[in-house]
Amino acid sequence: MLKQESSPYRILMMVMLLVVSVLFIFPFYWIVTGAFKLQKVAIQMPPQWFPTDPTFANFTELFINPAGKWFFNSIYMSAASMILVCLTSAMAGFVLAKKQFSGRAVVFGIIIAAMALPKQVVLVPLVRIMNSIGLYNTPWAVILPAVGWPFGVFLMKQFAQTIPTEILDAARIDGSGEWMTFVKIVTPIIKPAYGALAIFTFITTWNDYFLQLVMLQSRSKLTIALGVATLQAEMATNYGVIMAGAALGALPIVTIFLLFQKYFASGITMGAVKG
């Protein structure tokens, strides 16, 4: 009886989820299909929902501009930020979770407070620091400010707290040093957190248009996000080229999510179960 009563509700929920999924997926579908349409087809009415005569002309014109260099710049900055953030956040989170030292609560409190600090507040000091050490207008001006990401430290600390202290004590008794304990014991246990943080960091750095806009000036050093923005100014009516640039910019994000979705889902589930 209960199953029969809940059946219409389940059908309604499935229909609603399907509708919401279509609404979220359609813009991405429209960008990808538009990237393979000629200009006259991209703007025709009624619209052509699927390219009947697909072309790579938009990508050819896109790469006449230094789009390949922009794409590589974005990959380099996002990947470097992802690796460095995961490594430093894991070490800092482990120390804050499992090491006893004076001022630990104060340090963690400062990190929590920094999570609420808008990036615009520290932007001027960041620019002056990068300029003074000769890193302004280089990829490292985008990478280094991301390394001390407070959210990453907070996330890793929460996961590191779930590690039984007895396991760490047993490793030390067996003669394992601090670094080997971290690599051999801690890292495998918090692997889901690595996956979740890797996705967050890569996407955040890839889409950090504001910081990239301020830190990067040379055209050859722009990211794909900045490059597509310049194309919108230069080719305001060439929607096919703009969509090709947007599709190219979305490709790595989708790839990273597919690669790490297993660990991402495990991390979210683990965090929900452990509160």
N, C-alpha and C positions, 0 to 999 in steps of 0.2 A: 504493500500500500504506500509506504514511504517512498519507495523507488518510483512508483507511478506519479506521485505528487511532485517529486523533484525533477522528473523528466522534462517538463516544459521549461523549468528554470534553467536546466543545463543547456537545452537547445538555445534559449534566449542568450545565455552567456557566450556560447560558441559563436552565435551570429554576431554579437557585439564585438567579440575578440577578432573575428574575421574582418569586420568593417574597420575597426581601429588599425589592424595590421595593414590593410590595403591603403588606408590614409597615410600611414607612415612610410610604406614602401613606394607608393606612387611617385613622390618627388624624385627619389633616387632612380626609379625606372625611367622617368621622363628625361632626366639629365643624361643617362647612359644612352638611350635611344636617340636623343637629340644630338649627341656627339657624332653620330653617324649619318646625319641628315645635312643636305646642302642648305644654304641660307634660305633660298626660296621655299623649300619644303618645311623648314623649321618654323617659319612664320605664317604659313598658309592657314586659311580658315575655310572649312572645318579642319582641325588638325589631323595629321597622319599619325595614328596611334602606334604604328610600327613601321620602321623604315623599309619600304619595298625595294628601294635601290640604295643600299648602304654604301657609304664612301668613307675613305680614310683621309680625304682632303683636309678636313678640319684638323686632324692630328699633324698632317704634313705642314700646314700653315702654322700650327701651334709651335712646332719644333724649329721653324725658321727663326722664331724668337728663341732666346736661351732657355726654353722650357725644360730641356733635359738637365741643364745645370741647376735650375730651380728645384726640380724634382729631387736630384741628388742632394742638394743642400738640405731640403726638408727631411729626407731619409737620414742623413748623417746627424743632424741636430737632434731629431726625435729619438733615434736609436742610441746615441751617446747619452742623452739625458735619461732615457729609460734604464740603461745599464748602471749608470752612476747613482741614480736615485734609488734603485732597488738595492744596490750594494751598501750605500751609506745609511739608508733608512733601516735596513735589516740589522746592521751593526749597532746603530744608535738605539733602535727599538729593543734589541736584546739586552743591551747594557742597562737601559732604563727599567726593563722588566725584571731582570734577574741579578743585577749587581746592587749591592748595598754601599752607598757612599753619601757623604754629607752634601746636602743641597739637591738631592735627586728630585724631590717633589717640586722644588723651585724651578729647576730646569724643565721638568715636564709641564709645569704651569705656564712657563714662558712659551713653550711650543704650542700649547693649546691656545694661548692668547694670540700668537702669530697666525693661527689659522683664520682668525677673524679680521686680520689686517688686510685691507685692500692693496692690491699690487701698485695702484696708482700712487699710494702714499710713499712707497719706497723707490719709485721709479727714478726720481731725480738723483738721489744718492747712488743708485745702481749705475746710472749713466756716468756720473762723475768718477766712480771707482773704476769702471771698465775703461774709461778714457785715460785715467791716470796710470793704469798698468799696461796700456797699449793694446787692449783687447776690443776696443770699440770698433764696430763695423767688421767684426769677425764672427764666425759661428760660435765661438766660446762666449761671446757676450750674451747669447741666448741660452747656451747650455749651462753655464755655471750658476746663474740665478735660480735655475730649477733644481739644482742638486740638494740644497737644504730645504726641501719641500716639507713643511710641518705635517701635512696630512699623511705623507709616506711614513714618517717616524711614528705618528700616532697609530696608523694601521698596523705596522710591524710590531709595535709594543703590545698591542692588544692580542695579537697572535702569539707572540713570544711568552706571554703570561700563561698560556695553556700548556707550555712544556713542563712536564713534571721535574721538579728540582732533583729528585732522586736519580734520574737519568744523567743529569749533568754531574752530580757528585760521583756517580759510578764511573763516568768517563775520566774524571780527574784522578780517581783512585787508581785507574788502570794506566795512568801516566800520560794521558792526553793533555796537551797544552790548550790554552784558550783559543788559539786560532783553529787548531784541529777539531776542537769541540764544536766550534761554530760551524765549520765546514761539514763535518761528518755527522753531527747530531742535530744541530739547530736547523740548518738549511733544509734537509729533507722534510722535517716536520712542518715547517712554515712554507712549504712549496706552494700551496694554494694562495697564500698571501702574496708571494712573488708574482704569480700569474695575474691576480687582480690589480696589483700595483703597476705591473708592466703595462697593462692595457690603459689604466688611468693616466700614467705618465706619458705614454706615447701619444695618446689622443690629445691630452692637454698641451703638450709641446707643439704638436702638429698644428693645432688650431689657435695657438697663442698669437693671434694677429697683432695685438697691441704692442707687445714687447718686441716682436720682430720688426714692426714698423718703426719703432724708436731706435733700436740697436743697429739696424742694417740700412746702409745708405747706397752702396754700390749696386748697380743693376745686376751684375754677375753673381752677387752674393745673396740675392733675394731668395725667399722660399717660394714654394708653389702658390701659397695663399696670397702673398704679396704680388707675385707675378701675374696671377689671374686678375687681381684687382687692377693692375696697370693695363692689362688687356681690355678690361671693361672700360677704361678711360680712353684707350687708343682705338678700340674696335667696338664702339658702343652699340652698333647695329648688327654685328656679326655674332649672332647667338650660337651658331654651330661651333665656332672656335671657343667661345666662352664656356659652353657646355662640355666640350672636350677637355678643357683645362679643369673644370670642376670634377668631371669623372676621373681624370688622372689623379686629382688631389684626394678623392675619396677611396681610391683603390688600396693604398697601404693600410688605411684604418680598418677596412673590412678584412684585409688579410691578417692583420695583427689580432683582431678579435677572434677570427676563426682558429688561429693557431693557439691562442691562450684561453678559449672559451671553457675548456674542461676545468682548468685551474680557477678561472674566474667564477664559474658556477659553484665549485667546491668551496672557494673562499667566502662567497656570499652566504652559502648554506651553513658553513661552519660558524661564521660570525653571528648568524641568526640563532643557531642552537645554543651557542655559548653566551649570548647576550652581549 
